[in-house]
Amino acid sequence: MSADWSPDWSAADAREAVLACFDGSEGGRRAVWWAAAEAVSRGRPLVIVWSLEWDIPGARGERLDSDSAVESTRRVLDQVAEDCRSLHPGLTVWTTLPDGAPEVTVTDLANDIAPAMVVAGASGRGALSRMLLGSTVAYFARFLPQPLVVVRGEPAPPDAPVVVGVDGSGTSVRAVEFALTFAERHGVPVRAVHSWTDWPLDVYATAPPAQVGLYHMDDAVQEVAREQVEEAARRHPNATVQWDVVTERPTHALLERSEGARLLVVGSHGRGRMTRALLGSVSHAVLYHAPCPVAVLRSRPEDLEDE
């Protein structure tokens, strides 16, 4: 059942909005600015959510005064919303200040409004809210069905490329489609990166020539990955796509190539049961170490059936 998130708007009003998580930190503020610009590019409203938890003691062991905390927090939240409206005249901005852990409040809100994406900052400030701390971001990446964008680093130049990791999985199809749609809308190129082995490179360096099965497997996967990119490119003729095959571990390849990128896009799982743990660690690593904003797309049941 949908909740009344604000006297000024309802869940029906905010369907497919861009949902920005905020906690008053500078990282959270940068995430809201990024989300506002993305909402404008999509022609959708922006919803800013700040979750409040009241079981945290004050600095001197006393409980926080909830009334004054809410009033102070509301002022900050309203100012951030007004700043977004000033930066982007015509943008519809709504706010909500629910009680509870963000893992619950943001998930409930996302279930109600089915946002186009959820945007969070890379770090929080801790005392009042842990909205943007690592454990919460990891929870969102694992459980939210919507694309999650974690805003990191400094703003990129307007023509900076979108980098997407491609591994031939069903989840990779979603990542490629998201990357090309984003790039086409913003008029920037795409760099599709495929690491042709998920095995440590020293295994290949020391493997005897007779173990050609390893190479054959990677040749086949590379072909599938390339077909995914080419098919998506046909659906997005205005997007310029560079195919980049590298003999590096996926994490290193993506982190290195995302320097100066506008966005790095990855799927939350990779191909097959044997490599899923590795590729899960890749998405986790780029969430916390990429030098640019990161979009993570969670796998769906139909994606895993194809892997």
C-alpha positions as a Markdown table, in Angstrom:
| # | Residue | x | y | z |
|---|---|---|---|---|
| 1 | Met | 0.0 | 0.0 | 0.0 |
| 2 | Ser | 1.3 | 3.4 | -1.0 |
| 3 | Ala | 2.2 | 5.9 | 1.8 |
| 4 | Asp | 1.5 | 9.6 | 1.9 |
| 5 | Trp | 5.1 | 10.8 | 1.6 |
| 6 | Ser | 4.3 | 14.5 | 1.7 |
| 7 | Pro | 1.3 | 16.9 | 1.9 |
| 8 | Asp | 2.4 | 18.3 | -1.4 |
| 9 | Trp | 2.8 | 15.1 | -3.5 |
| 10 | Ser | 1.8 | 11.5 | -3.7 |
| 11 | Ala | 3.5 | 8.3 | -4.9 |
| 12 | Ala | 1.4 | 8.5 | -8.1 |
| 13 | Asp | 2.8 | 12.0 | -8.8 |
| 14 | Ala | 6.3 | 10.8 | -8.5 |
| 15 | Arg | 6.2 | 7.7 | -10.6 |
| 16 | Glu | 9.6 | 7.3 | -12.5 |
| 17 | Ala | 11.1 | 10.3 | -10.8 |
| 18 | Val | 14.8 | 10.5 | -10.0 |
| 19 | Leu | 15.1 | 9.6 | -6.3 |
| 20 | Ala | 18.1 | 11.3 | -4.5 |
| 21 | Cys | 19.2 | 10.2 | -1.1 |
| 22 | Phe | 20.5 | 13.0 | 1.1 |
| 23 | Asp | 22.0 | 13.3 | 4.6 |
| 24 | Gly | 23.3 | 16.8 | 4.9 |
| 25 | Ser | 26.9 | 15.9 | 4.0 |
| 26 | Glu | 28.8 | 17.4 | 1.1 |
| 27 | Gly | 28.8 | 14.0 | -0.6 |
| 28 | Gly | 25.1 | 13.9 | -0.3 |
| 29 | Arg | 24.8 | 17.4 | -1.7 |
| 30 | Arg | 26.8 | 16.5 | -4.7 |
| 31 | Ala | 24.6 | 13.5 | -5.2 |
| 32 | Val | 21.5 | 15.7 | -5.2 |
| 33 | Trp | 23.0 | 18.1 | -7.7 |
| 34 | Trp | 23.9 | 15.2 | -10.0 |
| 35 | Ala | 20.3 | 13.7 | -9.6 |
| 36 | Ala | 18.8 | 17.1 | -10.4 |
| 37 | Ala | 20.7 | 17.4 | -13.6 |
| 38 | Glu | 19.7 | 13.9 | -14.5 |
| 39 | Ala | 16.0 | 14.6 | -13.7 |
| 40 | Val | 16.1 | 17.6 | -16.1 |
| 41 | Ser | 17.7 | 15.5 | -18.9 |
| 42 | Arg | 14.9 | 12.9 | -18.5 |
| 43 | Gly | 12.1 | 15.4 | -18.1 |
| 44 | Arg | 11.1 | 13.8 | -14.8 |
| 45 | Pro | 10.6 | 15.2 | -11.2 |
| 46 | Leu | 13.3 | 15.0 | -8.5 |
| 47 | Val | 12.4 | 13.5 | -5.1 |
| 48 | Ile | 14.9 | 14.1 | -2.3 |
| 49 | Val | 14.7 | 11.8 | 0.7 |
| 50 | Trp | 16.4 | 12.3 | 4.1 |
| 51 | Ser | 15.9 | 9.4 | 6.5 |
| 52 | Leu | 16.0 | 10.1 | 10.2 |
| 53 | Glu | 16.9 | 7.6 | 12.9 |
| 54 | Trp | 16.2 | 8.4 | 16.5 |
| 55 | Asp | 18.0 | 5.7 | 18.4 |
| 56 | Ile | 21.3 | 7.5 | 18.2 |
| 57 | Pro | 22.6 | 9.2 | 21.4 |
| 58 | Gly | 23.8 | 12.8 | 21.4 |
| 59 | Ala | 27.4 | 13.8 | 21.7 |
| 60 | Arg | 27.2 | 13.9 | 25.5 |
| 61 | Gly | 25.2 | 10.7 | 26.0 |
| 62 | Glu | 21.8 | 12.6 | 25.9 |
| 63 | Arg | 19.1 | 11.8 | 23.4 |
| 64 | Leu | 18.7 | 14.2 | 20.6 |
| 65 | Asp | 15.8 | 16.6 | 20.9 |
| 66 | Ser | 13.6 | 15.3 | 18.1 |
| 67 | Asp | 11.6 | 18.4 | 17.5 |
| 68 | Ser | 14.6 | 20.7 | 17.1 |
| 69 | Ala | 16.4 | 18.1 | 15.0 |
| 70 | Val | 13.5 | 17.7 | 12.7 |
| 71 | Glu | 13.1 | 21.5 | 12.3 |
| 72 | Ser | 16.8 | 22.0 | 11.6 |
| 73 | Thr | 16.9 | 19.1 | 9.2 |
| 74 | Arg | 13.8 | 20.3 | 7.4 |
| 75 | Arg | 15.3 | 23.7 | 6.9 |
| 76 | Val | 18.4 | 22.2 | 5.3 |
| 77 | Leu | 16.4 | 19.9 | 3.1 |
| 78 | Asp | 14.1 | 22.7 | 2.0 |
| 79 | Gln | 17.1 | 24.8 | 1.1 |
| 80 | Val | 18.7 | 22.0 | -0.9 |
| 81 | Ala | 15.4 | 21.6 | -2.8 |
| 82 | Glu | 15.2 | 25.4 | -3.4 |
| 83 | Asp | 18.8 | 25.4 | -4.7 |
| 84 | Cys | 17.9 | 22.7 | -7.2 |
| 85 | Arg | 14.9 | 24.7 | -8.4 |
| 86 | Ser | 17.2 | 27.8 | -8.8 |
| 87 | Leu | 19.8 | 25.8 | -10.7 |
| 88 | His | 17.1 | 24.2 | -13.0 |
| 89 | Pro | 14.1 | 26.5 | -13.5 |
| 90 | Gly | 11.1 | 24.4 | -14.3 |
| 91 | Leu | 12.3 | 21.3 | -12.4 |
| 92 | Thr | 9.7 | 19.8 | -10.1 |
| 93 | Val | 11.4 | 19.0 | -6.8 |
| 94 | Trp | 9.7 | 17.2 | -3.9 |
| 95 | Thr | 11.1 | 16.2 | -0.5 |
| 96 | Thr | 10.3 | 13.7 | 2.2 |
| 97 | Leu | 11.7 | 13.3 | 5.7 |
| 98 | Pro | 10.7 | 9.8 | 6.9 |
| 99 | Asp | 11.6 | 8.2 | 10.2 |
| 100 | Gly | 13.6 | 5.1 | 10.2 |
| 101 | Ala | 16.7 | 3.4 | 8.7 |
| 102 | Pro | 17.4 | 4.3 | 5.1 |
| 103 | Glu | 17.5 | 0.6 | 4.2 |
| 104 | Val | 13.8 | 0.6 | 5.1 |
| 105 | Thr | 12.6 | 4.1 | 4.2 |
| 106 | Val | 14.3 | 4.4 | 0.8 |
| 107 | Thr | 13.3 | 0.8 | -0.2 |
| 108 | Asp | 9.7 | 1.5 | 0.7 |
| 109 | Leu | 9.7 | 4.8 | -1.2 |
| 110 | Ala | 11.3 | 3.1 | -4.2 |
| 111 | Asn | 8.7 | 0.4 | -4.1 |
| 112 | Asp | 6.0 | 3.0 | -4.1 |
| 113 | Ile | 7.2 | 5.4 | -6.8 |
| 114 | Ala | 9.2 | 3.0 | -9.0 |
| 115 | Pro | 11.9 | 5.7 | -9.7 |
| 116 | Ala | 13.9 | 5.8 | -12.9 |
| 117 | Met | 17.0 | 5.5 | -10.7 |
| 118 | Val | 18.2 | 5.9 | -7.1 |
| 119 | Val | 21.1 | 8.3 | -6.5 |
| 120 | Ala | 23.3 | 8.4 | -3.4 |
| 121 | Gly | 26.6 | 10.0 | -2.3 |
| 122 | Ala | 29.8 | 8.1 | -1.7 |
| 123 | Ser | 30.0 | 9.1 | 2.0 |
| 124 | Gly | 28.0 | 10.4 | 4.9 |
| 125 | Arg | 28.6 | 12.4 | 8.0 |
| 126 | Gly | 27.4 | 9.8 | 10.6 |
| 127 | Ala | 26.0 | 11.6 | 13.6 |
| 128 | Leu | 22.4 | 12.0 | 12.8 |
| 129 | Ser | 22.0 | 9.7 | 9.8 |
| 130 | Arg | 24.0 | 6.9 | 8.2 |
| 131 | Met | 22.2 | 7.4 | 4.9 |
| 132 | Leu | 25.2 | 7.4 | 2.7 |
| 133 | Leu | 27.6 | 5.1 | 4.6 |
| 134 | Gly | 29.1 | 2.1 | 2.8 |
| 135 | Ser | 26.8 | -0.5 | 4.4 |
| 136 | Thr | 23.7 | 1.3 | 3.2 |
| 137 | Val | 25.0 | 1.8 | -0.3 |
| 138 | Ala | 25.9 | -1.9 | -0.4 |
| 139 | Tyr | 22.4 | -2.8 | 0.7 |
| 140 | Phe | 20.9 | -0.6 | -2.0 |
| 141 | Ala | 23.1 | -2.2 | -4.7 |
| 142 | Arg | 22.1 | -5.6 | -3.6 |
| 143 | Phe | 18.3 | -5.2 | -3.1 |
| 144 | Leu | 17.0 | -2.3 | -5.1 |
| 145 | Pro | 15.6 | -3.3 | -8.5 |
| 146 | Gln | 16.2 | 0.2 | -9.9 |
| 147 | Pro | 19.5 | 1.3 | -11.2 |
| 148 | Leu | 21.7 | 2.7 | -8.4 |
| 149 | Val | 24.0 | 5.6 | -9.1 |
| 150 | Val | 26.7 | 6.4 | -6.5 |
| 151 | Val | 28.2 | 9.9 | -7.1 |
| 152 | Arg | 31.9 | 10.0 | -6.6 |
| 153 | Gly | 34.8 | 12.2 | -7.6 |
| 154 | Glu | 34.7 | 15.7 | -9.2 |
| 155 | Pro | 32.4 | 16.7 | -12.0 |
| 156 | Ala | 33.6 | 15.5 | -15.4 |
| 157 | Pro | 33.9 | 17.6 | -18.6 |
| 158 | Pro | 30.7 | 17.8 | -20.6 |
| 159 | Asp | 32.1 | 15.5 | -23.3 |
| 160 | Ala | 33.6 | 12.9 | -21.0 |
| 161 | Pro | 32.7 | 9.3 | -22.0 |
| 162 | Val | 30.5 | 6.7 | -20.3 |
| 163 | Val | 32.4 | 3.5 | -19.5 |
| 164 | Val | 30.5 | 0.3 | -19.3 |
| 165 | Gly | 31.8 | -3.2 | -18.2 |
| 166 | Val | 30.6 | -5.9 | -20.6 |
| 167 | Asp | 30.9 | -9.6 | -19.7 |
| 168 | Gly | 28.4 | -11.4 | -21.8 |
| 169 | Ser | 25.8 | -12.0 | -19.0 |
| 170 | Gly | 22.1 | -11.2 | -19.0 |
| 171 | Thr | 22.9 | -8.4 | -16.4 |
| 172 | Ser | 25.5 | -7.1 | -18.8 |
| 173 | Val | 22.7 | -6.5 | -21.4 |
| 174 | Arg | 21.0 | -4.2 | -18.9 |
| 175 | Ala | 24.2 | -2.4 | -18.2 |
| 176 | Val | 25.0 | -1.8 | -21.9 |
| 177 | Glu | 21.4 | -0.6 | -22.6 |
| 178 | Phe | 21.6 | 1.8 | -19.6 |
| 179 | Ala | 25.0 | 3.1 | -20.7 |
| 180 | Leu | 24.0 | 3.8 | -24.3 |
| 181 | Thr | 20.7 | 5.4 | -23.3 |
| 182 | Phe | 22.5 | 7.7 | -20.9 |
| 183 | Ala | 25.2 | 8.5 | -23.4 |
| 184 | Glu | 22.8 | 9.2 | -26.3 |
| 185 | Arg | 20.7 | 11.5 | -24.1 |
| 186 | His | 23.7 | 13.5 | -23.0 |
| 187 | Gly | 25.5 | 13.4 | -26.3 |
| 188 | Val | 28.7 | 11.7 | -25.1 |
| 189 | Pro | 30.6 | 8.6 | -26.4 |
| 190 | Val | 30.6 | 5.1 | -24.8 |
| 191 | Arg | 33.6 | 3.0 | -24.1 |
| 192 | Ala | 32.6 | -0.7 | -23.7 |
| 193 | Val | 35.3 | -2.6 | -21.8 |
| 194 | His | 35.5 | -6.3 | -21.9 |
| 195 | Ser | 38.2 | -8.1 | -19.8 |
| 196 | Trp | 38.8 | -11.3 | -21.8 |
| 197 | Thr | 39.5 | -13.4 | -18.7 |
| 198 | Asp | 38.1 | -13.5 | -15.2 |
| 199 | Trp | 40.9 | -15.8 | -14.2 |
| 200 | Pro | 44.0 | -14.3 | -12.6 |
| 201 | Leu | 46.5 | -13.3 | -15.3 |
| 202 | Asp | 49.3 | -15.4 | -13.8 |
| 203 | Val | 47.1 | -18.5 | -14.4 |
| 204 | Tyr | 47.3 | -17.8 | -18.1 |
| 205 | Ala | 50.9 | -16.9 | -18.0 |
| 206 | Thr | 51.9 | -20.3 | -16.5 |
| 207 | Ala | 49.3 | -22.5 | -18.2 |
| 208 | Pro | 50.7 | -25.1 | -20.7 |
| 209 | Pro | 49.6 | -24.7 | -24.3 |
| 210 | Ala | 47.5 | -27.8 | -24.0 |
| 211 | Gln | 45.0 | -25.9 | -21.9 |
| 212 | Val | 43.3 | -24.3 | -24.9 |
| 213 | Gly | 39.9 | -24.7 | -23.4 |
| 214 | Leu | 40.5 | -21.7 | -21.3 |
| 215 | Tyr | 41.1 | -19.6 | -24.3 |
| 216 | His | 38.3 | -21.1 | -26.3 |
| 217 | Met | 35.9 | -20.3 | -23.5 |
| 218 | Asp | 37.0 | -16.6 | -23.4 |
| 219 | Asp | 36.8 | -16.3 | -27.2 |
| 220 | Ala | 33.2 | -17.5 | -27.1 |
| 221 | Val | 32.3 | -15.1 | -24.2 |
| 222 | Gln | 34.0 | -12.2 | -25.9 |
| 223 | Glu | 31.9 | -12.8 | -29.0 |
| 224 | Val | 28.7 | -12.8 | -27.0 |
| 225 | Ala | 29.8 | -9.6 | -25.2 |
| 226 | Arg | 30.6 | -7.9 | -28.5 |
| 227 | Glu | 27.2 | -8.9 | -30.0 |
| 228 | Gln | 25.5 | -7.4 | -26.9 |
| 229 | Val | 27.2 | -4.1 | -27.6 |
| 230 | Glu | 26.6 | -4.2 | -31.3 |
| 231 | Glu | 22.9 | -5.0 | -30.9 |
| 232 | Ala | 22.5 | -2.2 | -28.3 |
| 233 | Ala | 24.3 | 0.2 | -30.7 |
| 234 | Arg | 21.8 | -0.5 | -33.4 |
| 235 | Arg | 19.0 | 0.6 | -31.1 |
| 236 | His | 21.0 | 3.8 | -30.3 |
| 237 | Pro | 22.3 | 5.1 | -33.7 |
| 238 | Asn | 23.3 | 8.5 | -32.2 |
| 239 | Ala | 25.6 | 7.0 | -29.7 |
| 240 | Thr | 29.3 | 6.6 | -30.6 |
| 241 | Val | 30.7 | 3.3 | -29.1 |
| 242 | Gln | 34.3 | 2.2 | -28.8 |
| 243 | Trp | 34.9 | -1.6 | -28.2 |
| 244 | Asp | 37.8 | -2.1 | -25.8 |
| 245 | Val | 39.1 | -5.7 | -25.2 |
| 246 | Val | 41.7 | -5.9 | -22.5 |
| 247 | Thr | 43.9 | -8.6 | -20.9 |
| 248 | Glu | 43.5 | -7.3 | -17.4 |
| 249 | Arg | 41.5 | -8.2 | -14.3 |
| 250 | Pro | 38.1 | -6.6 | -14.6 |
| 251 | Thr | 38.4 | -4.4 | -11.5 |
| 252 | His | 41.7 | -2.9 | -12.6 |
| 253 | Ala | 40.5 | -2.4 | -16.2 |
| 254 | Leu | 37.4 | -0.6 | -15.2 |
| 255 | Leu | 39.0 | 1.6 | -12.5 |
| 256 | Glu | 41.8 | 2.6 | -14.9 |
| 257 | Arg | 39.5 | 3.5 | -17.8 |
| 258 | Ser | 37.0 | 5.4 | -15.7 |
| 259 | Glu | 39.5 | 8.1 | -14.9 |
| 260 | Gly | 37.9 | 11.3 | -16.1 |
| 261 | Ala | 34.7 | 9.4 | -17.2 |
| 262 | Arg | 31.2 | 10.9 | -16.9 |
| 263 | Leu | 29.8 | 7.6 | -15.6 |
| 264 | Leu | 30.9 | 4.0 | -15.0 |
| 265 | Val | 28.2 | 1.4 | -15.5 |
| 266 | Val | 28.4 | -2.2 | -14.3 |
| 267 | Gly | 26.1 | -5.1 | -13.6 |
| 268 | Ser | 25.9 | -6.5 | -10.1 |
| 269 | His | 26.6 | -10.1 | -11.1 |
| 270 | Gly | 28.6 | -11.7 | -13.9 |
| 271 | Arg | 28.2 | -14.8 | -15.9 |
| 272 | Gly | 27.9 | -18.2 | -14.4 |
| 273 | Arg | 28.1 | -19.6 | -10.9 |
| 274 | Met | 31.8 | -20.0 | -10.9 |
| 275 | Thr | 32.6 | -16.4 | -11.6 |
| 276 | Arg | 29.7 | -14.7 | -9.8 |
| 277 | Ala | 31.6 | -14.2 | -6.6 |
| 278 | Leu | 34.5 | -12.5 | -8.5 |
| 279 | Leu | 32.2 | -10.2 | -10.5 |
| 280 | Gly | 30.2 | -9.4 | -7.4 |
| 281 | Ser | 33.5 | -8.2 | -5.9 |
| 282 | Val | 34.1 | -6.1 | -9.0 |
| 283 | Ser | 30.9 | -4.2 | -8.7 |
| 284 | His | 31.6 | -3.8 | -5.0 |
| 285 | Ala | 35.1 | -2.5 | -5.7 |
| 286 | Val | 34.1 | 0.1 | -8.2 |
| 287 | Leu | 31.3 | 1.4 | -6.0 |
| 288 | Tyr | 33.9 | 2.3 | -3.4 |
| 289 | His | 37.0 | 3.1 | -5.4 |
| 290 | Ala | 35.9 | 4.5 | -8.8 |
| 291 | Pro | 37.1 | 8.1 | -9.5 |
| 292 | Cys | 33.7 | 9.0 | -11.1 |
| 293 | Pro | 30.0 | 8.3 | -10.6 |
| 294 | Val | 29.1 | 4.6 | -10.8 |
| 295 | Ala | 25.8 | 3.1 | -11.9 |
| 296 | Val | 25.1 | -0.5 | -10.7 |
| 297 | Leu | 22.3 | -2.5 | -12.2 |
| 298 | Arg | 21.2 | -5.5 | -10.1 |
| 299 | Ser | 20.6 | -8.8 | -11.8 |
| 300 | Arg | 17.0 | -10.0 | -12.3 |
| 301 | Pro | 15.8 | -13.7 | -12.1 |
| 302 | Glu | 15.5 | -13.8 | -15.9 |
| 303 | Asp | 19.1 | -12.6 | -16.2 |
| 304 | Leu | 20.5 | -15.4 | -14.1 |
| 305 | Glu | 18.5 | -18.0 | -16.0 |
| 306 | Asp | 20.4 | -17.1 | -19.1 |
| 307 | Glu | 23.9 | -17.4 | -17.4 |
